[in-house]
Amino acid sequence: MSDTAILPSRDTLKPALELAEASTTRWQGESADYRQARTALLSEEIALRRQIQRVAEQRRALPPGPTAKDYRFLDEQGNEVGLADLFGAHDTLFTYLWMYGPERTRPCPMCTSFVGSLDVPAPDIEQRLALAIIGRSPVARQLAFARERGWSNLKFYQSVDDDFVRDTHWVVDGNEGAGVLVWTREGPEVRLFWAAEGGSETADPGFDPHLAPDPTPLWNILDWTPQGRGKDWYPKLTYSN
């Protein structure tokens, strides 16, 4: 489905269970109990797919967001650039604020997992919008780590604007977080379109705060497995094996 398509109303869609029951997929040796449970699950998966599409439609329908200041950054050549410059030829900009402040010896493992998942598809993403990874550490330091990980497609910037750090809630009470923010540009005017919101106050019991739906492939893959995400596992920058 195109991102500009309008999802049909619930009244015109076939019930999710009806679609699930129409599936002809069967697996060698499956039991009747497995098929019954799998069909019920497929119905829920179809409903979830529709909900994700409806939320995306609702997101696209947001009214104009706040006008952004002329926040300043340093690029890979050490040049000072403004937020509008990060758009390049596009009118939409995706920014990720990763936890790699100057006080850190190494970046956040979870941020690293997510940023890594953006590197390979970056050329595809940038057919539609601009993509910028922003850290508080110098760009040379960010790039050194990126090359260590084998990343080659992403563009990195250093934030040099205290207003940007404060206004995006990047550092709160001395604690650095991560952030996903999407911006739009019309002429010289830049506006915030959408940003991830919420934290511990919006988290469900037993879960770390995360977006819904979570964009991190790592968690999506684990959610498809019998063990799930686990309760005491977290990604690392290196593994002994």
Residue frames as a rotation matrix with the C-alpha (Angstrom) as fourth column:
MET 1
0.575 0.818 0.000 0.00
0.818 -0.575 0.000 0.00
0.000 0.000 -1.000 0.00
SER 2
-0.140 -0.583 0.801 1.27
0.490 -0.743 -0.455 3.47
0.860 0.329 0.389 -0.87
ASP 3
-0.664 -0.164 -0.730 1.94
0.744 -0.250 -0.620 5.76
-0.081 -0.954 0.288 2.08
THR 4
-0.912 0.387 -0.135 -0.56
-0.394 -0.919 0.030 8.20
-0.112 0.081 0.990 0.56
ALA 5
-0.533 0.753 -0.386 -3.32
0.104 0.511 0.853 5.61
0.840 0.414 -0.351 0.23
ILE 6
-0.370 0.524 0.767 -6.32
-0.910 -0.371 -0.185 5.90
0.188 -0.766 0.614 2.50
LEU 7
-1.000 0.015 0.010 -7.20
0.012 0.961 -0.276 2.74
-0.013 -0.276 -0.961 4.37
PRO 8
-0.362 0.932 -0.027 -10.81
-0.005 0.028 1.000 1.72
0.932 0.362 -0.005 3.73
SER 9
-0.136 0.396 0.908 -13.19
-0.932 -0.362 0.018 2.18
0.336 -0.844 0.418 6.61
ARG 10
-0.817 -0.166 0.552 -13.76
-0.442 0.796 -0.414 -0.67
-0.371 -0.582 -0.724 9.02
ASP 11
0.114 0.974 0.197 -17.24
-0.443 0.227 -0.867 -1.07
-0.889 0.012 0.457 7.51
THR 12
0.686 0.152 -0.712 -15.85
-0.728 0.111 -0.677 -1.91
-0.024 0.982 0.187 4.05
LEU 13
-0.419 -0.889 -0.183 -13.07
-0.858 0.454 -0.240 -4.25
0.296 0.057 -0.953 5.16
LYS 14
0.352 0.442 -0.825 -13.67
-0.128 0.896 0.426 -7.93
0.927 -0.045 0.372 5.56
PRO 15
0.876 -0.036 0.480 -13.37
-0.481 0.005 0.877 -9.07
-0.034 -0.999 -0.012 9.18
ALA 16
-0.048 -0.999 -0.018 -9.83
-0.996 0.049 -0.074 -10.05
0.075 0.015 -0.997 10.07
LEU 17
-0.278 -0.024 0.960 -10.94
-0.439 0.892 -0.105 -13.53
-0.854 -0.451 -0.259 11.16
GLU 18
0.774 0.610 0.170 -12.64
-0.089 0.371 -0.924 -14.09
-0.627 0.700 0.342 7.82
LEU 19
0.612 -0.642 -0.462 -9.40
-0.725 -0.222 -0.652 -13.30
0.316 0.734 -0.601 6.00
ALA 20
-0.329 -0.781 0.531 -7.41
-0.918 0.396 0.013 -15.51
-0.221 -0.483 -0.847 8.34
GLU 21
0.049 0.436 0.898 -9.76
-0.219 0.882 -0.417 -18.43
-0.974 -0.177 0.139 7.83
ALA 22
0.929 0.297 -0.219 -9.42
-0.251 0.072 -0.965 -17.99
-0.271 0.952 0.141 4.05
SER 23
0.070 -0.980 -0.186 -5.67
-0.979 -0.103 0.173 -18.58
-0.189 0.170 -0.967 4.22
THR 24
0.881 0.245 -0.404 -4.67
-0.376 0.882 -0.284 -21.81
0.287 0.402 0.869 2.49
THR 25
-0.098 -0.995 -0.014 -1.22
-0.721 0.080 -0.688 -22.10
0.686 -0.057 -0.726 4.08
ARG 26
0.933 0.280 0.224 -0.69
-0.358 0.681 0.639 -25.41
0.026 -0.677 0.735 5.83
TRP 27
-0.023 -0.997 0.067 2.48
-0.988 0.012 -0.157 -27.04
0.156 -0.070 -0.985 7.19
GLN 28
0.043 -0.035 -0.998 3.47
-0.263 0.964 -0.045 -30.67
0.964 0.265 0.032 6.95
GLY 29
-0.443 -0.220 -0.869 2.63
0.573 0.676 -0.463 -32.48
0.689 -0.703 -0.174 10.18
GLU 30
-0.815 0.154 0.558 0.74
-0.447 -0.781 -0.436 -29.62
0.369 -0.605 0.706 11.86
SER 31
-0.785 0.570 -0.243 -1.95
0.607 0.632 -0.482 -30.58
-0.121 -0.526 -0.842 14.35
ALA 32
0.040 0.900 0.435 -5.53
0.743 -0.318 0.589 -29.38
0.668 0.300 -0.682 14.39
ASP 33
0.603 0.141 -0.785 -4.78
0.735 -0.480 0.478 -27.48
-0.310 -0.866 -0.393 17.61
TYR 34
-0.466 -0.837 -0.289 -1.83
0.570 -0.533 0.625 -25.73
-0.677 0.126 0.725 15.96
ARG 35
-0.690 0.216 0.691 -3.94
0.612 -0.336 0.716 -24.70
0.387 0.917 0.099 12.95
GLN 36
0.418 0.906 -0.072 -6.75
0.789 -0.323 0.523 -23.40
0.450 -0.275 -0.850 15.13
ALA 37
0.456 -0.313 -0.833 -4.38
0.616 -0.565 0.550 -21.35
-0.642 -0.764 -0.065 17.28
ARG 38
-0.640 -0.761 0.104 -2.40
0.580 -0.390 0.716 -20.14
-0.504 0.519 0.691 14.26
THR 39
-0.321 0.618 0.718 -5.56
0.747 -0.301 0.593 -18.97
0.582 0.727 -0.365 12.49
ALA 40
0.705 0.565 -0.429 -6.65
0.706 -0.501 0.501 -17.08
0.068 -0.656 -0.752 15.59
LEU 41
0.049 -0.788 -0.614 -3.20
0.535 -0.498 0.682 -15.49
-0.844 -0.362 0.397 15.79
LEU 42
-0.702 -0.296 0.648 -3.28
0.712 -0.253 0.655 -14.59
-0.030 0.921 0.389 12.08
SER 43
0.303 0.890 0.340 -6.55
0.800 -0.432 0.417 -12.80
0.518 0.145 -0.843 12.67
GLU 44
0.724 -0.102 -0.682 -4.89
0.487 -0.625 0.610 -10.71
-0.488 -0.774 -0.403 15.39
GLU 45
-0.367 -0.930 -0.012 -1.88
0.587 -0.242 0.773 -10.06
-0.721 0.277 0.635 13.13
ILE 46
-0.389 0.332 0.859 -4.16
0.819 -0.302 0.488 -8.78
0.421 0.894 -0.154 10.37
ALA 47
0.718 0.688 -0.104 -5.94
0.642 -0.598 0.480 -6.54
0.268 -0.411 -0.871 12.88
LEU 48
0.346 -0.691 -0.635 -2.57
0.495 -0.441 0.749 -5.24
-0.797 -0.573 0.189 14.10
ARG 49
-0.598 -0.549 0.584 -1.48
0.770 -0.191 0.609 -4.52
-0.223 0.814 0.537 10.51
ARG 50
0.080 0.730 0.679 -4.63
0.756 -0.488 0.436 -2.50
0.649 0.479 -0.591 9.99
GLN 51
0.822 0.207 -0.531 -4.14
0.544 -0.562 0.623 -0.62
-0.169 -0.801 -0.574 13.24
ILE 52
-0.160 -0.953 -0.256 -0.55
0.625 -0.299 0.721 0.27
-0.764 -0.045 0.643 12.29
GLN 53
-0.576 -0.002 0.817 -1.83
0.775 -0.319 0.546 1.61
0.260 0.948 0.185 8.96
ARG 54
0.499 0.838 0.220 -4.56
0.673 -0.535 0.510 3.64
0.545 -0.107 -0.831 10.67
VAL 55
0.586 -0.365 -0.723 -2.10
0.550 -0.476 0.686 5.13
-0.594 -0.801 -0.078 13.15
ALA 56
-0.544 -0.808 0.227 0.20
0.693 -0.281 0.664 6.09
-0.473 0.518 0.713 10.26
GLU 57
-0.209 0.573 0.792 -2.74
0.760 -0.414 0.500 7.75
0.615 0.707 -0.349 8.53
GLN 58
0.797 0.515 -0.316 -3.61
0.586 -0.533 0.609 9.63
0.146 -0.671 -0.727 11.73
ARG 59
0.106 -0.861 -0.497 0.03
0.646 -0.321 0.693 10.69
-0.756 -0.394 0.522 12.09
ARG 60
-0.657 -0.369 0.658 0.08
0.754 -0.339 0.563 12.08
0.015 0.866 0.501 8.55
ALA 61
0.141 0.834 0.533 -3.05
0.658 -0.481 0.579 14.09
0.740 0.269 -0.617 9.37
LEU 62
-0.021 -0.200 -0.980 -1.44
0.936 -0.348 0.051 15.98
-0.351 -0.916 0.194 12.26
PRO 63
0.950 0.293 0.110 -1.91
0.312 -0.903 -0.296 19.76
0.013 0.315 -0.949 12.09
PRO 64
0.393 -0.858 0.330 1.21
0.051 -0.338 -0.940 21.88
0.918 0.386 -0.089 11.50
GLY 65
0.436 -0.332 -0.836 3.72
0.884 0.331 0.330 21.47
0.168 -0.883 0.438 14.31
PRO 66
0.744 -0.172 -0.645 5.73
0.227 -0.843 0.488 24.20
-0.628 -0.510 -0.588 16.03
THR 67
0.864 -0.496 0.089 8.14
-0.130 -0.390 -0.911 26.30
0.487 0.776 -0.402 14.02
ALA 68
0.599 -0.717 -0.356 11.74
0.800 0.518 0.304 25.28
-0.033 -0.467 0.884 14.68
LYS 69
0.706 -0.504 -0.497 14.57
-0.244 -0.833 0.497 27.61
-0.664 -0.229 -0.711 15.60
ASP 70
0.728 -0.560 -0.397 17.65
-0.457 0.036 -0.889 27.89
0.511 0.828 -0.230 13.43
TYR 71
0.830 -0.407 0.382 19.48
-0.145 0.504 0.852 25.18
-0.539 -0.762 0.359 15.37
ARG 72
0.455 -0.771 -0.446 23.18
-0.871 -0.282 -0.402 24.80
0.184 0.571 -0.800 14.57
PHE 73
0.874 -0.203 0.442 25.30
0.075 0.954 0.290 21.71
-0.480 -0.221 0.849 13.89
LEU 74
-0.075 -0.914 -0.400 28.75
-0.816 -0.174 0.551 20.73
-0.573 0.367 -0.733 12.63
ASP 75
0.881 0.370 -0.293 28.98
-0.472 0.665 -0.579 18.47
-0.019 0.649 0.761 9.59
GLU 76
0.817 -0.550 0.170 31.67
0.518 0.831 0.201 15.95
-0.252 -0.076 0.965 8.62
GLN 77
0.202 -0.756 0.622 33.87
0.703 -0.330 -0.630 18.72
0.682 0.565 0.465 7.19
GLY 78
-0.462 -0.357 -0.812 33.63
0.868 -0.368 -0.332 20.78
-0.180 -0.858 0.480 10.36
ASN 79
-0.811 0.237 0.535 31.34
0.080 -0.861 0.503 23.35
0.580 0.450 0.679 8.73
GLU 80
-0.771 0.619 -0.147 28.58
0.076 -0.140 -0.987 24.91
-0.632 -0.772 0.062 10.79
VAL 81
-0.809 0.584 0.059 25.16
0.100 0.039 0.994 24.27
0.579 0.811 -0.090 9.25
GLY 82
-0.593 0.697 0.403 21.59
-0.791 -0.411 -0.453 24.99
-0.150 -0.587 0.795 10.22
LEU 83
-0.350 0.552 0.757 18.68
-0.066 0.792 -0.607 22.60
-0.935 -0.262 -0.240 10.64
ALA 84
0.651 0.645 -0.400 17.34
-0.407 -0.149 -0.901 23.61
-0.641 0.749 0.166 7.23
ASP 85
0.005 -0.744 -0.668 20.63
-1.000 -0.003 -0.005 22.58
0.001 0.668 -0.744 5.63
LEU 86
-0.661 -0.282 0.695 20.17
-0.428 0.903 -0.041 18.99
-0.616 -0.325 -0.717 6.80
PHE 87
0.366 0.907 0.207 17.20
-0.231 0.304 -0.924 18.59
-0.902 0.290 0.321 4.42
GLY 88
-0.708 -0.604 0.366 19.30
0.277 0.238 0.931 18.70
-0.650 0.760 -0.001 1.27
ALA 89
-0.925 0.356 -0.132 16.92
-0.261 -0.341 0.903 18.54
0.277 0.870 0.408 -1.67
HIS 90
-0.503 0.752 -0.427 14.05
0.671 0.651 0.356 17.10
0.545 -0.107 -0.831 0.39
ASP 91
-0.239 0.502 0.832 11.19
-0.467 -0.810 0.355 18.69
0.852 -0.303 0.428 2.30
THR 92
0.893 0.439 0.100 11.17
-0.312 0.442 0.841 16.01
0.325 -0.782 0.531 5.03
LEU 93
-0.176 -0.983 0.045 13.97
-0.585 0.067 -0.808 15.21
0.792 -0.169 -0.587 7.46
PHE 94
0.857 0.308 -0.414 14.31
0.104 0.683 0.723 12.25
0.506 -0.663 0.553 9.83
THR 95
-0.042 -0.889 0.456 16.73
-0.654 -0.321 -0.685 12.84
0.755 -0.327 -0.568 12.71
TYR 96
0.710 0.144 -0.689 17.93
0.376 0.750 0.544 10.38
0.595 -0.646 0.478 15.30
LEU 97
0.332 -0.568 0.753 19.58
-0.782 -0.612 -0.117 11.73
0.527 -0.550 -0.647 18.44
TRP 98
0.543 -0.151 -0.826 21.83
0.235 0.972 -0.023 8.98
0.806 -0.182 0.563 19.67
MET 99
0.983 -0.128 0.129 23.32
-0.153 -0.206 0.966 8.60
-0.097 -0.970 -0.222 23.09
TYR 100
0.361 -0.927 0.103 26.94
0.904 0.321 -0.282 9.35
0.228 0.195 0.954 22.25
GLY 101
0.983 0.020 0.180 27.74
-0.032 -0.960 0.280 12.40
0.178 -0.281 -0.943 24.32
PRO 102
0.301 -0.949 0.095 31.33
-0.448 -0.229 -0.864 13.55
0.842 0.217 -0.494 24.94
GLU 103
0.006 -0.274 0.962 31.25
-0.997 0.069 0.026 12.06
-0.074 -0.959 -0.273 28.43
ARG 104
0.834 0.357 0.420 30.72
-0.328 0.934 -0.142 8.55
-0.443 -0.019 0.896 27.00
THR 105
-0.306 -0.944 0.120 33.65
-0.487 0.264 0.833 6.33
-0.818 0.196 -0.541 26.14
ARG 106
-0.972 0.112 0.207 31.38
0.232 0.585 0.777 4.35
-0.034 0.803 -0.594 23.80
PRO 107
-0.589 0.806 0.064 27.85
-0.690 -0.542 0.480 4.96
0.421 0.238 0.875 22.49
CYS 108
-0.114 0.694 0.711 24.68
-0.803 0.357 -0.477 3.38
-0.585 -0.626 0.516 23.88
PRO 109
-0.878 -0.249 0.409 24.36
-0.032 0.883 0.468 -0.27
-0.478 0.397 -0.783 22.72
MET 110
-0.040 0.942 0.332 20.64
0.649 0.277 -0.708 0.08
-0.759 0.188 -0.623 22.01
CYS 111
0.530 0.134 -0.837 21.20
-0.375 -0.849 -0.374 3.26
-0.760 0.512 -0.400 19.98
THR 112
-0.488 -0.823 -0.289 23.98
-0.682 0.154 0.714 1.46
-0.544 0.546 -0.637 18.12
SER 113
-0.639 0.326 0.697 21.66
0.437 0.899 -0.020 -1.42
-0.633 0.292 -0.717 17.22
PHE 114
0.442 0.895 -0.062 19.06
0.489 -0.298 -0.820 0.98
-0.752 0.332 -0.569 15.87
VAL 115
0.357 -0.374 -0.856 21.48
-0.632 -0.772 0.073 3.22
-0.688 0.514 -0.512 13.97
GLY 116
-0.711 -0.666 0.225 23.08
-0.330 0.599 0.730 0.14
-0.621 0.445 -0.646 12.43
SER 117
-0.268 0.698 0.664 19.68
0.666 0.632 -0.396 -0.95
-0.696 0.336 -0.635 11.14
LEU 118
0.689 0.526 -0.498 19.41
0.078 -0.737 -0.671 2.35
-0.720 0.424 -0.549 9.25
ASP 119
-0.144 -0.872 -0.468 22.76
-0.424 -0.373 0.825 2.23
-0.894 0.317 -0.316 7.47
VAL 120
-0.758 -0.187 0.625 22.06
0.381 0.650 0.657 -0.37
-0.529 0.736 -0.422 4.78
PRO 121
0.039 0.834 0.551 18.62
0.993 0.032 -0.118 1.00
-0.115 0.551 -0.826 3.76
ALA 122
-0.094 -0.097 -0.991 19.78
0.321 -0.945 0.062 4.63
-0.942 -0.312 0.120 4.00
PRO 123
-0.947 -0.265 -0.180 20.12
-0.067 -0.384 0.921 4.98
-0.313 0.884 0.346 0.19
ASP 124
-0.529 0.835 0.150 16.53
0.717 0.346 0.605 3.76
0.454 0.427 -0.782 -0.17
ILE 125
0.132 0.578 -0.805 15.23
0.906 -0.400 -0.138 6.03
-0.402 -0.711 -0.576 2.59
GLU 126
-0.346 -0.389 -0.854 16.99
0.174 -0.921 0.349 9.01
-0.922 -0.028 0.387 1.07
GLN 127
-0.819 0.245 0.518 15.02
0.532 -0.013 0.847 8.61
0.214 0.969 -0.120 -2.15
ARG 128
0.136 0.988 0.077 12.08
0.754 -0.154 0.638 9.98
0.642 -0.028 -0.766 -0.15
LEU 129
0.963 0.198 0.181 13.53
0.019 -0.722 0.691 12.07
0.268 -0.663 -0.700 2.67
ALA 130
0.067 -0.963 0.261 16.73
-0.483 -0.260 -0.836 13.26
0.873 -0.070 -0.483 4.32
LEU 131
0.837 0.102 -0.538 18.27
0.327 0.694 0.641 11.20
0.439 -0.712 0.548 7.11
ALA 132
0.068 -0.817 0.573 20.61
-0.420 -0.545 -0.726 12.59
0.905 -0.191 -0.380 9.77
ILE 133
0.497 -0.063 -0.865 22.22
0.722 0.582 0.373 11.00
0.480 -0.811 0.335 12.82
ILE 134
0.319 -0.300 0.899 23.06
-0.305 -0.931 -0.203 13.61
0.897 -0.209 -0.389 15.44
GLY 135
0.369 -0.282 -0.885 25.36
0.831 0.526 0.179 13.14
0.415 -0.802 0.429 18.41
ARG 136
0.997 -0.077 0.024 26.83
-0.079 -0.866 0.493 15.48
-0.018 -0.494 -0.869 20.99
SER 137
0.280 -0.948 0.152 30.31
0.367 0.252 0.895 14.03
-0.887 -0.195 0.418 20.42
PRO 138
-0.188 -0.431 -0.882 32.51
-0.657 -0.612 0.439 15.44
-0.730 0.663 -0.168 17.61
VAL 139
0.738 0.531 -0.417 31.64
-0.649 0.389 -0.653 14.07
-0.185 0.753 0.632 14.18
ALA 140
-0.049 -0.833 -0.550 35.13
-0.795 0.366 -0.484 12.61
0.605 0.414 -0.680 13.77
ARG 141
-0.762 -0.191 0.619 34.53
-0.596 0.582 -0.553 10.50
-0.255 -0.790 -0.557 16.88
GLN 142
0.242 0.925 0.292 31.14
-0.538 0.379 -0.753 9.39
-0.807 0.025 0.590 15.62
LEU 143
0.634 -0.030 -0.773 32.60
-0.752 0.207 -0.625 8.51
0.179 0.978 0.109 12.23
ALA 144
-0.491 -0.870 -0.053 35.41
-0.810 0.478 -0.340 6.50
0.321 -0.124 -0.939 13.77
PHE 145
-0.535 0.379 0.755 32.87
-0.393 0.679 -0.620 4.36
-0.748 -0.628 -0.215 15.56
ALA 146
0.551 0.786 -0.281 30.71
-0.591 0.129 -0.797 4.13
-0.590 0.605 0.535 12.42
ARG 147
0.246 -0.538 -0.806 33.65
-0.858 0.267 -0.439 2.82
0.451 0.800 -0.396 10.40
GLU 148
-0.747 -0.476 0.464 34.45
-0.655 0.645 -0.393 0.35
-0.112 -0.598 -0.794 13.17
ARG 149
-0.164 0.797 0.582 30.91
-0.247 0.538 -0.806 -1.00
-0.955 -0.276 0.109 12.76
GLY 150
-0.721 -0.165 0.673 31.19
0.546 0.462 0.699 -1.04
-0.426 0.872 -0.243 8.97
TRP 151
0.421 0.890 -0.176 28.63
0.602 -0.419 -0.680 1.71
-0.679 0.180 -0.712 8.42
SER 152
-0.655 -0.725 0.212 29.17
0.620 -0.357 0.699 3.70
-0.431 0.589 0.683 5.25
ASN 153
-0.391 0.580 0.715 25.88
0.769 -0.221 0.599 5.32
0.506 0.784 -0.359 4.18
LEU 154
0.513 0.710 -0.482 24.74
0.857 -0.397 0.328 7.50
0.042 -0.581 -0.813 7.07
LYS 155
-0.045 -0.447 0.893 25.39
0.234 -0.874 -0.426 11.21
0.971 0.190 0.144 7.55
PHE 156
0.157 -0.009 -0.988 26.54
0.978 0.143 0.154 12.30
0.140 -0.990 0.031 11.01
TYR 157
0.133 -0.063 0.989 26.37
0.069 -0.995 -0.073 15.70
0.989 0.078 -0.128 12.68
GLN 158
-0.584 -0.305 -0.752 27.38
0.780 0.045 -0.624 17.18
0.224 -0.951 0.212 16.01
SER 159
0.589 0.783 0.200 24.92
0.627 -0.599 0.499 19.33
0.510 -0.168 -0.843 17.88
VAL 160
-0.599 -0.794 -0.099 26.57
0.712 -0.472 -0.520 22.58
0.366 -0.383 0.848 19.01
ASP 161
-0.437 0.581 0.686 23.38
-0.304 -0.814 0.496 24.33
0.847 0.008 0.532 20.07
ASP 162
-0.998 0.056 -0.012 22.33
0.027 0.279 -0.960 24.22
-0.050 -0.959 -0.280 23.71
ASP 163
-0.362 0.926 -0.105 18.82
-0.844 -0.373 -0.385 25.26
-0.396 -0.051 0.917 22.69
PHE 164
-0.023 0.330 -0.944 18.50
-0.747 0.622 0.235 22.17
0.665 0.710 0.232 20.48
VAL 165
-0.751 -0.324 -0.575 19.57
0.099 0.806 -0.583 19.87
0.653 -0.495 -0.574 23.30
ARG 166
-0.909 0.417 0.012 17.12
-0.117 -0.227 -0.967 21.48
-0.400 -0.880 0.255 25.69
ASP 167
-0.292 0.865 -0.408 14.19
-0.914 -0.377 -0.147 21.91
-0.281 0.330 0.901 23.29
THR 168
-0.006 0.252 -0.968 14.33
-0.643 0.740 0.197 18.28
0.766 0.623 0.158 22.12
HIS 169
0.691 0.265 0.673 14.54
-0.720 0.339 0.606 16.97
-0.067 -0.903 0.425 25.72
TRP 170
0.479 -0.598 -0.642 17.75
-0.204 0.636 -0.744 15.20
0.854 0.487 0.183 24.70
VAL 171
-0.607 -0.639 -0.473 19.39
0.420 0.247 -0.873 15.76
0.675 -0.729 0.118 28.09
VAL 172
0.401 0.793 0.458 17.10
-0.203 -0.410 0.889 16.08
0.893 -0.450 -0.004 31.11
ASP 173
0.875 -0.092 0.476 18.50
-0.482 -0.074 0.873 16.65
-0.045 -0.993 -0.109 34.60
GLY 174
0.003 -0.997 0.079 21.91
-0.914 0.029 0.405 15.61
-0.407 -0.073 -0.911 33.35
ASN 175
-0.177 -0.004 0.984 20.66
0.048 0.999 0.013 12.32
-0.983 0.050 -0.177 31.89
GLU 176
-0.619 -0.134 -0.774 21.14
-0.725 -0.280 0.629 11.79
-0.301 0.951 0.076 28.15
GLY 177
0.124 0.699 0.704 18.44
-0.037 0.712 -0.701 10.06
-0.992 0.061 0.114 26.19
ALA 178
-0.844 -0.274 0.461 17.76
0.424 0.184 0.887 9.23
-0.327 0.944 -0.039 22.57
GLY 179
-0.123 0.841 -0.526 15.22
-0.155 -0.540 -0.827 10.80
-0.980 -0.020 0.197 20.28
VAL 180
-0.580 0.094 0.809 13.41
0.791 0.300 0.533 10.35
-0.192 0.949 -0.249 16.99
LEU 181
-0.049 0.539 -0.841 12.19
0.073 -0.838 -0.541 13.57
-0.996 -0.087 0.002 15.39
VAL 182
-0.264 0.073 0.962 10.71
0.953 0.175 0.248 14.19
-0.150 0.982 -0.115 11.94
TRP 183
-0.310 0.031 -0.950 10.78
0.122 -0.990 -0.072 17.71
-0.943 -0.138 0.304 10.47
THR 184
0.325 0.405 0.855 9.19
0.925 0.053 -0.377 19.36
-0.198 0.913 -0.357 7.44
ARG 185
-0.576 -0.544 -0.610 10.38
0.330 -0.838 0.436 22.32
-0.748 0.050 0.662 5.44
GLU 186
0.424 0.658 0.622 8.34
0.895 -0.201 -0.398 24.73
-0.136 0.726 -0.674 3.34
GLY 187
0.694 -0.333 0.638 10.53
0.049 -0.863 -0.503 27.43
0.718 0.380 -0.583 1.87
PRO 188
-0.320 -0.886 0.337 12.75
-0.316 -0.236 -0.919 28.79
0.893 -0.400 -0.204 4.63
GLU 189
0.072 0.459 0.885 10.38
-0.982 -0.120 0.143 27.63
0.172 -0.880 0.442 7.39
VAL 190
-0.614 -0.275 -0.740 11.11
-0.132 0.960 -0.248 24.38
0.778 -0.054 -0.626 9.25
ARG 191
0.163 0.725 0.670 8.53
-0.937 -0.099 0.335 22.78
0.309 -0.682 0.663 11.50
LEU 192
-0.848 -0.259 0.462 8.49
-0.433 0.841 -0.325 19.77
-0.304 -0.476 -0.825 13.77
PHE 193
-0.304 0.749 -0.589 6.14
-0.647 0.292 0.705 17.25
0.699 0.595 0.396 12.18
TRP 194
0.836 0.512 -0.199 6.30
-0.238 0.665 0.707 14.41
0.495 -0.544 0.678 14.73
ALA 195
-0.324 -0.926 0.193 8.54
-0.713 0.104 -0.694 13.27
0.623 -0.362 -0.694 17.54
ALA 196
-0.142 0.195 -0.970 8.59
0.439 0.891 0.115 10.22
0.887 -0.410 -0.213 19.76
GLU 197
-0.124 0.187 0.974 6.98
-0.720 -0.693 0.041 11.15
0.683 -0.696 0.221 23.06
GLY 198
0.854 0.517 0.053 6.71
-0.375 0.542 0.752 9.51
0.360 -0.663 0.657 26.43
GLY 199
-0.335 -0.942 0.026 9.06
-0.663 0.215 -0.717 7.74
0.670 -0.257 -0.697 28.79
SER 200
-0.963 -0.077 -0.257 8.73
0.116 0.745 -0.657 5.82
0.242 -0.663 -0.709 32.01
GLU 201
-0.650 0.760 -0.005 5.36
-0.401 -0.349 -0.847 7.49
-0.646 -0.549 0.531 32.62
THR 202
0.195 0.745 -0.637 3.93
-0.967 0.036 -0.254 5.95
-0.166 0.666 0.728 29.44
ALA 203
-0.645 -0.517 -0.562 5.56
-0.609 0.792 -0.030 2.51
0.461 0.323 -0.827 29.70
ASP 204
0.549 0.796 -0.254 3.50
-0.507 0.559 0.655 -0.58
0.664 -0.231 0.711 30.42
PRO 205
0.532 -0.336 0.777 4.44
-0.744 0.254 0.619 -2.66
-0.405 -0.907 -0.115 33.49
GLY 206
0.470 -0.434 0.768 7.36
0.185 0.900 0.395 -4.97
-0.863 -0.044 0.503 32.82
PHE 207
0.532 -0.268 0.803 8.51
0.841 0.057 -0.538 -3.15
0.099 0.962 0.256 29.67
ASP 208
-0.534 -0.712 -0.456 11.22
0.625 -0.696 0.354 -0.60
-0.569 -0.096 0.817 29.03
PRO 209
0.309 0.612 -0.728 9.87
-0.128 -0.731 -0.670 2.60
-0.942 0.300 -0.148 27.46
HIS 210
-0.782 -0.531 0.327 9.78
0.283 0.165 0.945 2.17
-0.556 0.831 0.022 23.70
LEU 211
-0.646 0.529 -0.550 7.84
-0.739 -0.614 0.277 3.36
-0.191 0.586 0.788 20.71
ALA 212
-0.382 0.608 0.696 4.65
0.290 0.794 -0.535 1.66
-0.878 -0.003 -0.479 19.65
PRO 213
0.980 -0.193 -0.038 5.09
0.190 0.979 -0.069 0.17
0.050 0.061 0.997 17.16
ASP 214
0.456 -0.884 -0.100 8.73
-0.074 -0.149 0.986 -0.29
-0.887 -0.442 -0.133 18.00
PRO 215
0.832 -0.104 -0.545 10.89
-0.554 -0.212 -0.805 0.55
-0.032 0.972 -0.234 14.95
THR 216
-0.081 -0.977 0.196 13.91
-0.940 0.140 0.311 -1.46
-0.331 -0.159 -0.930 16.09
PRO 217
0.250 0.189 -0.950 14.34
-0.697 0.716 -0.042 -4.63
0.672 0.672 0.311 13.96
LEU 218
-0.780 -0.613 -0.129 16.12
-0.334 0.581 -0.742 -6.34
0.530 -0.536 -0.658 16.84
TRP 219
-0.707 0.552 0.442 13.00
-0.458 0.119 -0.881 -6.33
-0.539 -0.825 0.169 19.01
ASN 220
0.236 0.840 -0.488 10.69
-0.952 0.099 -0.290 -7.22
-0.196 0.533 0.823 16.12
ILE 221
-0.140 -0.368 -0.919 12.76
-0.559 0.796 -0.233 -10.31
0.817 0.481 -0.317 15.30
LEU 222
-0.961 -0.275 0.014 12.83
-0.157 0.505 -0.849 -11.41
0.226 -0.818 -0.529 18.94
ASP 223
-0.396 0.890 0.227 9.07
-0.760 -0.179 -0.625 -10.88
-0.515 -0.420 0.747 19.22
TRP 224
0.310 0.498 -0.810 8.63
-0.886 0.460 -0.056 -13.59
0.345 0.735 0.584 16.55
THR 225
-0.444 -0.614 -0.653 10.45
-0.314 0.789 -0.529 -16.21
0.839 -0.029 -0.543 18.66
PRO 226
0.328 0.599 -0.731 9.32
0.453 0.579 0.678 -18.49
0.829 -0.554 -0.081 21.51
GLN 227
-0.227 -0.512 -0.829 11.66
0.970 -0.047 -0.237 -16.79
0.082 -0.858 0.507 24.00
GLY 228
0.808 0.556 0.194 10.62
0.554 -0.829 0.073 -13.25
0.202 0.048 -0.978 23.05
ARG 229
0.531 -0.585 0.612 12.71
-0.255 -0.800 -0.543 -10.31
0.808 0.132 -0.574 24.19
GLY 230
-0.102 -0.527 -0.844 13.58
0.755 0.511 -0.411 -11.82
0.647 -0.679 0.346 27.53
LYS 231
0.858 0.508 -0.078 13.47
0.406 -0.576 0.710 -9.96
0.316 -0.641 -0.700 30.83
ASP 232
0.703 -0.657 -0.274 17.17
0.024 -0.363 0.932 -9.47
-0.711 -0.661 -0.239 31.53
TRP 233
-0.019 -0.705 0.709 18.79
0.909 0.283 0.306 -9.34
-0.416 0.650 0.636 28.07
TYR 234
0.766 0.156 -0.623 20.06
-0.056 -0.950 -0.306 -6.19
-0.640 0.269 -0.719 26.38
PRO 235
0.847 -0.467 0.255 22.25
0.392 0.224 -0.892 -5.70
0.359 0.856 0.373 23.31
LYS 236
0.482 -0.789 -0.381 26.00
0.320 -0.247 0.915 -5.10
-0.816 -0.563 0.133 23.74
LEU 237
0.595 -0.363 -0.717 28.58
-0.721 -0.635 -0.277 -3.39
-0.355 0.682 -0.639 21.62
THR 238
-0.291 -0.695 -0.658 30.73
-0.813 0.542 -0.214 -6.55
0.505 0.472 -0.722 21.56
TYR 239
0.811 0.521 0.264 30.23
-0.585 0.723 0.369 -10.21
0.001 -0.454 0.891 22.37
SER 240
0.093 -0.849 0.520 32.79
-0.677 0.329 0.659 -12.72
-0.730 -0.414 -0.544 23.57
ASN 241
-0.079 -0.091 0.993 31.90
0.397 0.911 0.115 -15.19
-0.915 0.403 -0.036 20.84
